[in-house]
Amino acid sequence: MIDKKILIADKILSTYFSAEDNLRAQTFLDKNNNYGVRFFKENVWITDELYEGHSEVYAENAAENYVLGVKHLSIRS
């Protein structure tokens, strides 16, 4: 399970969409040059994930997998 917390994104890099499931994911770069993904469902922010030590492609794959329904988020309430 992951905690719901919003991170400061210095730069949004790319956005992935699934119109069918109304999912969106944005890859970003933080102030320490770590890549991350911001996840949305029905235009509501769900959570951010930061991938310290990983590449931009790693974050892009996570974003794409989310909108394709491969990656599922389990959120703590």
N, CA, C and O atoms as a MOPAC input file, in Angstrom:
PM7 MOZYME 1SCF
protein

 N      0.83400 1    -1.17200 1     0.00000 1
 C      0.00000 1     0.00000 1     0.00000 1
 C      0.88800 1     1.24700 1     0.00000 1
 O      2.00700 1     1.23300 1     0.51200 1
 N      0.37300 1     2.29600 1    -0.57200 1
 C      1.12800 1     3.54600 1    -0.62900 1
 C      0.36100 1     4.65300 1     0.07400 1
 O     -0.86800 1     4.65100 1     0.14800 1
 N      1.13400 1     5.59400 1     0.58300 1
 C      0.53900 1     6.75800 1     1.23700 1
 C      0.14600 1     7.79000 1     0.18800 1
 O      0.79700 1     7.91300 1    -0.85000 1
 N     -0.91400 1     8.52400 1     0.46400 1
 C     -1.31300 1     9.63300 1    -0.40800 1
 C     -0.50600 1    10.85100 1    -0.00600 1
 O     -0.69000 1    11.40100 1     1.08000 1
 N      0.39200 1    11.26900 1    -0.89300 1
 C      1.13900 1    12.49400 1    -0.63600 1
 C      1.47800 1    13.12100 1    -1.97500 1
 O      1.82700 1    12.42800 1    -2.93000 1
 N      1.37200 1    14.42300 1    -2.03300 1
 C      1.69400 1    15.13800 1    -3.26300 1
 C      3.12700 1    15.66200 1    -3.14000 1
 O      3.52000 1    16.19900 1    -2.10500 1
 N      3.88000 1    15.49700 1    -4.19600 1
 C      5.27100 1    15.93100 1    -4.23700 1
 C      5.38800 1    17.18500 1    -5.09200 1
 O      4.50800 1    17.47600 1    -5.90100 1
 N      6.45700 1    17.91300 1    -4.91300 1
 C      6.69000 1    19.09600 1    -5.73200 1
 C      7.36100 1    18.66600 1    -7.02400 1
 O      8.46900 1    18.12900 1    -7.02200 1
 N      6.67300 1    18.91100 1    -8.11700 1
 C      7.19900 1    18.58100 1    -9.44100 1
 C      7.78800 1    19.84800 1   -10.04000 1
 O      7.06700 1    20.81600 1   -10.28200 1
 N      9.08700 1    19.84800 1   -10.27900 1
 C      9.72500 1    21.01100 1   -10.89800 1
 C      9.35000 1    21.13700 1   -12.36800 1
 O      9.21600 1    22.24600 1   -12.88600 1
 N      9.18100 1    20.00300 1   -13.04000 1
 C      8.88600 1    20.04400 1   -14.46500 1
 C      8.05000 1    18.82600 1   -14.85700 1
 O      8.44700 1    17.68900 1   -14.60400 1
 N      6.88600 1    19.06800 1   -15.47600 1
 C      6.07600 1    17.98600 1   -16.03300 1
 C      6.69100 1    17.61300 1   -17.37500 1
 O      6.92000 1    18.47800 1   -18.22000 1
 N      6.95900 1    16.32800 1   -17.56800 1
 C      7.64900 1    15.87200 1   -18.77100 1
 C      6.70900 1    15.32100 1   -19.83500 1
 O      6.83900 1    15.65300 1   -21.01300 1
 N      5.76400 1    14.48200 1   -19.42500 1
 C      4.84000 1    13.88300 1   -20.39600 1
 C      3.55400 1    13.49200 1   -19.70000 1
 O      3.50400 1    13.34600 1   -18.47800 1
 N      2.51400 1    13.32600 1   -20.50200 1
 C      1.20000 1    12.96300 1   -19.97200 1
 C      0.64900 1    11.79700 1   -20.76200 1
 O      0.73100 1    11.77000 1   -21.99000 1
 N      0.09000 1    10.83300 1   -20.05400 1
 C     -0.51100 1     9.63500 1   -20.64700 1
 C     -1.98300 1     9.61500 1   -20.27200 1
 O     -2.34800 1     9.97400 1   -19.15200 1
 N     -2.84000 1     9.19200 1   -21.21700 1
 C     -4.28600 1     9.19300 1   -21.01100 1
 C     -4.89800 1     7.84900 1   -21.36600 1
 O     -4.37700 1     7.11500 1   -22.20600 1
 N     -6.00500 1     7.53800 1   -20.71700 1
 C     -6.90200 1     6.47200 1   -21.12200 1
 C     -8.30900 1     7.04300 1   -21.04000 1
 O     -8.88200 1     7.15200 1   -19.95500 1
 N     -8.86200 1     7.40500 1   -22.18900 1
 C    -10.20900 1     7.99200 1   -22.21400 1
 C    -11.24800 1     6.97800 1   -21.76300 1
 O    -12.22700 1     7.32900 1   -21.10400 1
 N    -11.02800 1     5.72600 1   -22.12000 1
 C    -11.98600 1     4.66700 1   -21.78500 1
 C    -12.15400 1     4.51400 1   -20.27900 1
 O    -13.27700 1     4.39100 1   -19.79100 1
 N    -11.04600 1     4.52100 1   -19.53700 1
 C    -11.09000 1     4.33600 1   -18.08100 1
 C    -10.96100 1     5.64900 1   -17.31300 1
 O    -10.98100 1     5.66000 1   -16.08200 1
 N    -10.82700 1     6.76500 1   -18.05300 1
 C    -10.68900 1     8.08800 1   -17.45800 1
 C     -9.49900 1     8.15300 1   -16.49500 1
 O     -9.60600 1     8.66700 1   -15.38200 1
 N     -8.35400 1     7.61400 1   -16.95900 1
 C     -7.12500 1     7.62400 1   -16.18300 1
 C     -6.12200 1     8.56100 1   -16.84500 1
 O     -6.10700 1     8.71000 1   -18.06700 1
 N     -5.28200 1     9.19400 1   -16.01900 1
 C     -4.23400 1    10.06400 1   -16.53000 1
 C     -3.01900 1     9.92100 1   -15.63100 1
 O     -3.14600 1     9.77400 1   -14.41600 1
 N     -1.84500 1     9.96400 1   -16.23400 1
 C     -0.59400 1     9.91200 1   -15.48300 1
 C      0.37900 1    10.90800 1   -16.10300 1
 O      0.50600 1    10.99200 1   -17.32400 1
 N      1.06100 1    11.66000 1   -15.24500 1
 C      2.04100 1    12.64100 1   -15.71500 1
 C      3.40800 1    12.29000 1   -15.14100 1
 O      3.55700 1    12.12100 1   -13.93100 1
 N      4.40700 1    12.18000 1   -16.02000 1
 C      5.76700 1    12.00600 1   -15.53200 1
 C      6.32600 1    13.38200 1   -15.19800 1
 O      5.98500 1    14.37700 1   -15.83800 1
 N      7.18700 1    13.42400 1   -14.18900 1
 C      7.76500 1    14.69900 1   -13.76800 1
 C      9.18400 1    14.51900 1   -13.26400 1
 O      9.64400 1    13.40500 1   -13.01500 1
 N      9.85400 1    15.62700 1   -13.12200 1
 C     11.19700 1    15.68900 1   -12.56800 1
 C     11.12100 1    16.57500 1   -11.32900 1
 O     10.55900 1    17.66900 1   -11.38500 1
 N     11.68600 1    16.11100 1   -10.20100 1
 C     11.66900 1    16.93200 1    -8.98700 1
 C     12.93800 1    17.79300 1    -8.90600 1
 O     13.78200 1    17.75100 1    -9.80200 1
 N     13.05900 1    18.55600 1    -7.84500 1
 C     14.18900 1    19.48400 1    -7.70500 1
 C     15.53300 1    18.76900 1    -7.58200 1
 O     16.57800 1    19.37500 1    -7.81800 1
 N     15.51500 1    17.48900 1    -7.21600 1
 C     16.74700 1    16.70200 1    -7.08700 1
 C     17.02000 1    15.84900 1    -8.32300 1
 O     17.85700 1    14.94600 1    -8.29600 1
 N     16.30300 1    16.14800 1    -9.40500 1
 C     16.43600 1    15.41300 1   -10.67300 1
 C     16.04300 1    13.94000 1   -10.56700 1
 O     16.59800 1    13.08800 1   -11.26100 1
 N     15.08100 1    13.65200 1    -9.69300 1
 C     14.48400 1    12.32000 1    -9.62200 1
 C     13.21800 1    12.31500 1   -10.46400 1
 O     12.48500 1    13.30300 1   -10.50400 1
 N     12.97000 1    11.21200 1   -11.12800 1
 C     11.76300 1    11.08000 1   -11.93500 1
 C     10.64000 1    10.52100 1   -11.08300 1
 O     10.86500 1     9.76100 1   -10.14100 1
 N      9.42100 1    10.91700 1   -11.43600 1
 C      8.25400 1    10.42900 1   -10.72600 1
 C      7.03500 1    10.45500 1   -11.62000 1
 O      7.08900 1    10.90200 1   -12.76600 1
 N      5.92700 1     9.96600 1   -11.07200 1
 C      4.65600 1     9.95800 1   -11.79500 1
 C      3.55500 1    10.44500 1   -10.86700 1
 O      3.49100 1    10.06200 1    -9.69900 1
 N      2.69800 1    11.28900 1   -11.40300 1
 C      1.50200 1    11.79700 1   -10.71800 1
 C      0.30600 1    11.09400 1   -11.35400 1
 O      0.12900 1    11.14400 1   -12.57100 1
 N     -0.51600 1    10.43600 1   -10.53000 1
 C     -1.63000 1     9.61900 1   -11.01100 1
 C     -2.97600 1    10.29400 1   -10.73900 1
 O     -3.19100 1    10.87600 1    -9.67600 1
 N     -3.87100 1    10.20500 1   -11.71700 1
 C     -5.21700 1    10.76400 1   -11.62100 1
 C     -6.24000 1     9.72900 1   -12.07400 1
 O     -5.95400 1     8.88200 1   -12.92000 1
 N     -7.43100 1     9.81200 1   -11.49900 1
 C     -8.57300 1     9.03600 1   -11.97300 1
 C     -9.76800 1     9.97000 1   -11.98100 1
 O    -10.06200 1    10.61900 1   -10.97700 1
 N    -10.46400 1    10.04000 1   -13.12000 1
 C    -11.60200 1    10.93800 1   -13.29600 1
 C    -11.23200 1    12.37300 1   -12.92000 1
 O    -11.99400 1    13.06800 1   -12.24800 1
 N    -10.04500 1    12.80500 1   -13.36800 1
 C     -9.51200 1    14.14900 1   -13.14200 1
 C     -9.29300 1    14.49400 1   -11.67200 1
 O     -9.19700 1    15.67000 1   -11.32200 1
 N     -9.21300 1    13.49000 1   -10.81500 1
 C     -8.92900 1    13.69400 1    -9.40100 1
 C     -7.55800 1    13.08900 1    -9.10200 1
 O     -7.29500 1    11.93000 1    -9.42500 1
 N     -6.69000 1    13.88900 1    -8.48000 1
 C     -5.37000 1    13.41900 1    -8.11100 1
 C     -5.49300 1    12.25100 1    -7.14100 1
 O     -6.26200 1    12.30600 1    -6.18200 1
 N     -4.72300 1    11.19000 1    -7.40300 1
 C     -4.73700 1    10.01100 1    -6.52300 1
 C     -3.48900 1     9.99400 1    -5.64200 1
 O     -3.59400 1    10.00800 1    -4.41500 1
 N     -2.31100 1     9.96500 1    -6.26200 1
 C     -1.04900 1     9.93400 1    -5.52000 1
 C      0.10200 1    10.24200 1    -6.46000 1
 O     -0.06500 1    10.26600 1    -7.68000 1
 N      1.26500 1    10.47500 1    -5.88600 1
 C      2.50900 1    10.60800 1    -6.63100 1
 C      3.43900 1     9.48200 1    -6.21400 1
 O      3.41200 1     9.03300 1    -5.06800 1
 N      4.25900 1     9.03200 1    -7.14700 1
 C      5.32400 1     8.08100 1    -6.83700 1
 C      6.62500 1     8.67900 1    -7.33700 1
 O      6.68100 1     9.23600 1    -8.43300 1
 N      7.67400 1     8.56400 1    -6.52900 1
 C      8.99500 1     9.05300 1    -6.89200 1
 C      9.91000 1     7.85100 1    -7.06500 1
 O      9.92800 1     6.95200 1    -6.22400 1
 N     10.67100 1     7.83500 1    -8.15900 1
 C     11.53900 1     6.70500 1    -8.47900 1
 C     13.00000 1     7.14700 1    -8.41100 1
 O     13.65100 1     7.33800 1    -9.43800 1
 N     13.50200 1     7.30600 1    -7.19100 1
 C     14.88700 1     7.74000 1    -6.99000 1
 C     15.84400 1     6.71000 1    -7.56800 1
 O     15.71300 1     5.51200 1    -7.31700 1
 N     16.80700 1     7.19100 1    -8.34300 1
 C     17.80800 1     6.29800 1    -8.91900 1
 C     17.37100 1     5.60100 1   -10.19600 1
 O     18.11900 1     4.79800 1   -10.75300 1
 N     16.17600 1     5.89900 1   -10.65900 1
 C     15.67700 1     5.27900 1   -11.88800 1
 C     15.64700 1     6.29800 1   -13.01900 1
 O     15.75100 1     7.50300 1   -12.79000 1
 N     15.50400 1     5.80500 1   -14.22300 1
 C     15.54300 1     6.64000 1   -15.42100 1
 C     14.16700 1     7.21900 1   -15.76700 1
 O     13.14500 1     6.84900 1   -15.18900 1
 N     14.18600 1     8.13400 1   -16.72400 1
 C     12.94200 1     8.69400 1   -17.24100 1
 C     12.08500 1     7.60900 1   -17.88000 1
 O     10.86000 1     7.62800 1   -17.75800 1
 N     12.72400 1     6.66700 1   -18.55800 1
 C     11.99600 1     5.55600 1   -19.19400 1
 C     11.26500 1     4.72500 1   -18.13900 1
 O     10.15100 1     4.26100 1   -18.38200 1
 N     11.87300 1     4.53800 1   -16.99000 1
 C     11.24100 1     3.79700 1   -15.89500 1
 C      9.93200 1     4.48300 1   -15.48200 1
 O      8.90300 1     3.82700 1   -15.32000 1
 N      9.98500 1     5.80300 1   -15.31500 1
 C      8.78300 1     6.56300 1   -14.95000 1
 C      7.75200 1     6.51500 1   -16.07200 1
 O      6.55900 1     6.36700 1   -15.81000 1
 N      8.20200 1     6.64000 1   -17.31800 1
 C      7.28300 1     6.56500 1   -18.45700 1
 C      6.58300 1     5.20900 1   -18.51600 1
 O      5.39000 1     5.13500 1   -18.80900 1
 N      7.31600 1     4.15200 1   -18.24100 1
 C      6.71500 1     2.81200 1   -18.23800 1
 C      5.65500 1     2.68500 1   -17.14400 1
 O      4.59900 1     2.09400 1   -17.37100 1
 N      5.92700 1     3.22900 1   -15.96900 1
 C      4.94600 1     3.19500 1   -14.87700 1
 C      3.68400 1     3.95700 1   -15.26300 1
 O      2.57000 1     3.49200 1   -15.01800 1
 N      3.86300 1     5.13700 1   -15.87100 1
 C      2.71700 1     5.94700 1   -16.29600 1
 C      1.89900 1     5.22200 1   -17.34900 1
 O      0.67300 1     5.16300 1   -17.25900 1
 N      2.57300 1     4.67300 1   -18.34200 1
 C      1.87700 1     3.95600 1   -19.41400 1
 C      1.16400 1     2.71700 1   -18.88200 1
 O      0.02900 1     2.43700 1   -19.26600 1
 N      1.82500 1     1.98200 1   -18.00600 1
 C      1.19600 1     0.78300 1   -17.42600 1
 C     -0.05400 1     1.13400 1   -16.62400 1
 O     -1.01700 1     0.36700 1   -16.61500 1
 N     -0.04700 1     2.28300 1   -15.95300 1
 C     -1.22500 1     2.71100 1   -15.19100 1
 C     -2.40800 1     2.96700 1   -16.11700 1
 O     -3.50300 1     2.46000 1   -15.87500 1
 N     -2.20100 1     3.74300 1   -17.16500 1
 C     -3.33700 1     4.07700 1   -18.03600 1
 C     -3.79600 1     2.88000 1   -18.86900 1
 O     -4.93500 1     2.85000 1   -19.33500 1
 N     -2.91500 1     1.89400 1   -19.05600 1
 C     -3.29600 1     0.66900 1   -19.77100 1
 C     -3.97300 1    -0.34900 1   -18.85600 1
 O     -4.48500 1    -1.36300 1   -19.33000 1
 N     -3.97700 1    -0.08300 1   -17.54300 1
 C     -4.61700 1    -0.99400 1   -16.59900 1
 C     -3.71500 1    -2.10000 1   -16.09600 1
 O     -4.18400 1    -3.01700 1   -15.42100 1
 N     -2.42300 1    -2.03500 1   -16.41000 1
 C     -1.46100 1    -3.04000 1   -15.95000 1
 C     -1.03000 1    -2.74000 1   -14.52200 1
 O     -0.93200 1    -3.64900 1   -13.69800 1
 N     -0.77200 1    -1.46900 1   -14.22500 1
 C     -0.35600 1    -1.04100 1   -12.88300 1
 C     -1.58500 1    -0.60700 1   -12.09300 1
 O     -2.36700 1     0.22700 1   -12.54900 1
 N     -1.74200 1    -1.17200 1   -10.92500 1
 C     -2.85800 1    -0.82100 1   -10.04400 1
 C     -2.32400 1    -0.14000 1    -8.80000 1
 O     -1.28700 1    -0.53400 1    -8.26600 1
 N     -3.02200 1     0.87000 1    -8.34100 1
 C     -2.61700 1     1.58600 1    -7.13400 1
 C     -3.45100 1     1.12000 1    -5.96100 1
 O     -4.67700 1     1.03900 1    -6.04600 1
 N     -2.78400 1     0.81800 1    -4.87800 1
 C     -3.45900 1     0.44200 1    -3.63800 1
 C     -3.15900 1     1.53800 1    -2.63400 1
 O     -2.03800 1     1.63900 1    -2.13400 1
 N     -4.15000 1     2.35400 1    -2.34000 1
 C     -3.97500 1     3.56400 1    -1.54300 1
 C     -4.42000 1     3.33800 1    -0.09400 1
 O     -5.49300 1     2.78600 1     0.15300 1
 N     -3.59500 1     3.76600 1     0.85100 1
 C     -3.99100 1     3.78000 1     2.26500 1
 C     -4.96800 1     4.91500 1     2.47900 1
 O     -4.79800 1     6.00100 1     1.92500 1
 N     -5.97000 1     4.67500 1     3.26400 1
 C     -6.92500 1     5.75600 1     3.57200 1
 C     -6.57800 1     6.44800 1     4.86100 1
 O     -7.27400 1     7.37800 1     5.26900 1

